[in-house]
Amino acid sequence: MQNPTSPVKAPKQERSRQSFEKALDATVTLLAERRSDAFTLAEVAQLAGVSTGSIYGRVESKSDLIRAAHLRETDRLLGVQRAAFEDGGDDVPDSLESAVTRTVRVTAELLRTEAPVLSPFMRIGSDDPVIYQQARPAYDDMHHRFTSGLLARAEAIAHADPVRAVEWAYRVVYSVLARFLGLGSAPEAAGDGDWEQILADLSDMVTAYLARPAAG
């Protein structure tokens, strides 16, 4: 059923739907290549092999096209995150250290794999409230999966407030990874440090913090 608040007009036939999917693919490709929205609808149409008119038949502007592409990518990302965090079934890591190491690595590799698409959308979202709101489900889902993965070993967390400690750990891990990957920042700010060493240091830091009773 068509969402009445969506800026995308419902297709009148399957060919229109397929053409629009190609336009969305091209939009994502250009965003990833240029790391910004510095392209025109004519360029999208050329890359997609569709007419500019067919795009305007579904959306009224480039902004609406980007929002539609972002919404589709957010839905895809939710599925990717679910599969990544649930890999291994219901097995609970044997120790807090192994739970932290696994959770940090899954989070890091997801962000690194998706960084080419996430980065331009995050920068656009800083000025576009629609993009910002559309991104919340994927961010909240990653947040939930990270924290619940560590709280599965709550009995091994010595901090007086395990939930607050795990929340802090997520904010620190996400911030460090986002900085390294240039998520929401200029590309030249990214890539400072060795990836594997960063993951090892984050895992050691979080494990030590959770395993040590809070002072006072």
C-alpha positions as CSV (number, residue, x, y, z in Angstrom):
1,M,0.0,0.0,0.0
2,Q,1.4,3.4,-0.9
3,N,2.4,5.6,2.0
4,P,0.3,8.8,1.7
5,T,3.1,10.9,3.2
6,S,5.8,9.5,0.8
7,P,7.1,12.0,-1.8
8,V,7.4,9.0,-4.3
9,K,4.4,8.6,-6.6
10,A,3.1,5.0,-6.9
11,P,4.1,3.4,-10.3
12,K,1.4,2.9,-12.8
13,Q,3.1,-0.2,-14.2
14,E,6.0,-2.6,-13.5
15,R,8.3,-1.0,-16.0
16,S,8.0,2.3,-14.1
17,R,8.9,0.5,-10.9
18,Q,12.0,-1.1,-12.4
19,S,13.1,2.2,-14.0
20,F,12.8,3.9,-10.6
21,E,14.8,1.2,-8.9
22,K,17.6,1.8,-11.4
23,A,17.5,5.5,-10.6
24,L,17.8,4.7,-6.9
25,D,20.7,2.4,-7.6
26,A,22.4,5.2,-9.6
27,T,21.7,7.7,-6.8
28,V,23.4,5.5,-4.3
29,T,26.4,4.9,-6.6
30,L,26.9,8.6,-7.2
31,L,26.6,9.4,-3.5
32,A,29.2,6.7,-2.7
33,E,31.6,7.8,-5.5
34,R,31.4,11.6,-4.7
35,R,30.7,11.3,-1.0
36,S,28.1,14.1,-1.4
37,D,25.0,15.0,-3.3
38,A,27.1,17.0,-5.9
39,F,25.4,15.5,-8.9
40,T,22.3,16.3,-11.1
41,L,19.2,14.3,-11.9
42,A,20.5,14.2,-15.5
43,E,23.6,12.4,-14.3
44,V,21.4,10.0,-12.3
45,A,19.3,9.3,-15.4
46,Q,22.4,8.8,-17.6
47,L,24.0,6.3,-15.2
48,A,20.7,4.5,-14.7
49,G,19.9,4.3,-18.4
50,V,16.5,5.9,-17.9
51,S,15.0,9.2,-18.9
52,T,15.0,12.2,-16.7
53,G,11.2,12.4,-17.3
54,S,10.7,9.0,-15.8
55,I,12.4,10.1,-12.6
56,Y,10.3,13.3,-12.5
57,G,7.3,11.0,-13.0
58,R,8.0,9.5,-9.6
59,V,9.5,12.4,-7.5
60,E,9.5,16.2,-7.7
61,S,13.1,16.9,-6.9
62,K,16.6,15.5,-6.4
63,S,16.0,15.9,-2.6
64,D,13.0,13.6,-2.8
65,L,15.0,11.1,-4.9
66,I,17.8,11.0,-2.3
67,R,15.3,10.6,0.5
68,A,13.8,7.7,-1.4
69,A,17.2,6.1,-1.9
70,H,18.1,6.6,1.7
71,L,14.8,5.0,2.9
72,R,15.5,2.0,0.8
73,E,19.1,1.7,2.0
74,T,18.0,2.0,5.6
75,D,15.6,-0.9,5.2
76,R,18.5,-2.9,3.6
77,L,20.9,-2.0,6.4
78,L,18.4,-3.2,9.0
79,G,18.5,-6.6,7.4
80,V,22.3,-6.6,7.1
81,Q,22.7,-5.7,10.8
82,R,20.2,-8.4,11.9
83,A,22.1,-11.0,10.0
84,A,25.5,-9.9,11.2
85,F,24.7,-9.7,14.9
86,E,22.6,-12.9,14.8
87,D,25.3,-14.9,13.1
88,G,26.1,-17.8,15.4
89,G,22.5,-18.3,16.5
90,D,21.7,-18.2,20.2
91,D,25.3,-19.0,21.3
92,V,26.4,-16.7,24.1
93,P,30.2,-16.0,24.2
94,D,32.0,-17.9,27.0
95,S,33.3,-14.7,28.7
96,L,32.8,-11.0,28.9
97,E,36.1,-10.5,27.0
98,S,34.9,-12.7,24.1
99,A,31.5,-11.0,24.1
100,V,33.1,-7.6,23.9
101,T,35.6,-8.6,21.2
102,R,32.8,-10.1,19.0
103,T,30.4,-7.2,19.5
104,V,33.0,-4.6,18.8
105,R,34.2,-6.4,15.6
106,V,30.7,-7.0,14.3
107,T,29.9,-3.3,14.8
108,A,33.1,-2.1,13.3
109,E,33.0,-4.3,10.2
110,L,29.4,-3.3,9.5
111,L,30.2,0.3,9.7
112,R,33.3,-0.1,7.5
113,T,31.5,-2.1,4.9
114,E,28.6,0.4,4.8
115,A,30.7,3.6,5.2
116,P,30.8,4.6,1.5
117,V,27.0,4.9,1.6
118,L,26.5,5.9,5.2
119,S,29.0,8.8,5.1
120,P,27.3,11.0,2.4
121,F,23.8,10.3,3.9
122,M,25.0,11.3,7.3
123,R,26.4,14.5,6.1
124,I,23.2,15.3,4.1
125,G,21.2,14.3,7.2
126,S,22.9,17.0,9.3
127,D,20.9,19.5,7.2
128,D,17.9,17.4,6.1
129,P,15.5,16.5,9.0
130,V,13.8,13.9,6.8
131,I,17.0,12.0,6.2
132,Y,17.9,12.4,9.9
133,Q,14.6,10.8,11.0
134,Q,14.8,8.1,8.5
135,A,18.2,7.0,9.7
136,R,17.1,6.6,13.4
137,P,15.7,3.0,13.0
138,A,19.1,1.7,11.8
139,Y,21.1,3.6,14.3
140,D,18.8,2.5,17.2
141,D,18.9,-1.1,16.0
142,M,22.7,-1.1,16.0
143,H,22.7,0.5,19.5
144,H,20.2,-2.1,20.8
145,R,22.1,-5.0,19.3
146,F,25.5,-3.8,20.7
147,T,24.2,-3.2,24.2
148,S,22.1,-6.4,24.4
149,G,25.1,-8.4,23.2
150,L,27.2,-7.2,26.1
151,L,24.4,-7.3,28.7
152,A,24.0,-11.0,27.8
153,R,27.1,-11.3,30.1
154,A,25.7,-9.0,32.7
155,E,26.8,-11.3,35.5
156,A,30.4,-10.7,34.5
157,I,30.1,-6.9,34.5
158,A,31.4,-5.5,37.8
159,H,30.3,-1.9,37.2
160,A,27.7,-0.9,39.7
161,D,25.3,0.2,36.9
162,P,25.9,-2.3,34.0
163,V,23.3,-0.7,31.7
164,R,24.9,2.8,32.0
165,A,28.3,1.3,31.6
166,V,27.4,-0.6,28.4
167,E,25.6,2.6,27.0
168,W,28.8,4.5,27.6
169,A,30.9,1.8,25.9
170,Y,28.6,2.0,22.8
171,R,29.0,5.8,22.6
172,V,32.8,5.6,22.8
173,V,33.1,2.7,20.3
174,Y,30.8,4.3,17.8
175,S,32.5,7.7,18.1
176,V,36.0,6.2,17.5
177,L,34.9,4.1,14.6
178,A,32.9,6.9,13.0
179,R,35.9,9.2,13.3
180,F,38.2,6.6,11.7
181,L,35.7,5.9,8.8
182,G,34.8,9.6,8.2
183,L,31.1,9.1,9.0
184,G,29.5,12.5,9.1
185,S,32.8,14.3,8.7
186,A,35.1,15.4,5.9
187,P,36.9,12.5,4.1
188,E,40.3,13.9,5.0
189,A,39.5,13.4,8.7
190,A,39.3,9.6,8.3
191,G,41.8,6.8,8.4
192,D,44.1,7.9,11.2
193,G,45.5,4.7,12.8
194,D,45.7,1.0,12.2
195,W,42.3,-0.7,11.8
196,E,43.1,-4.0,13.6
197,Q,44.9,-2.1,16.4
198,I,42.0,0.2,16.9
199,L,39.6,-2.8,17.3
200,A,42.0,-4.5,19.7
201,D,42.4,-1.3,21.8
202,L,38.6,-0.7,21.9
203,S,37.9,-4.3,22.9
204,D,40.6,-4.1,25.7
205,M,39.3,-0.8,26.9
206,V,35.7,-1.8,27.1
207,T,36.5,-5.1,28.7
208,A,38.6,-3.4,31.4
209,Y,36.0,-0.8,32.0
210,L,33.1,-3.3,32.4
211,A,35.1,-5.7,34.5
212,R,36.3,-3.1,37.0
213,P,33.9,-1.9,39.8
214,A,33.1,1.8,39.5
215,A,35.0,3.9,42.0
216,G,33.1,5.1,45.0
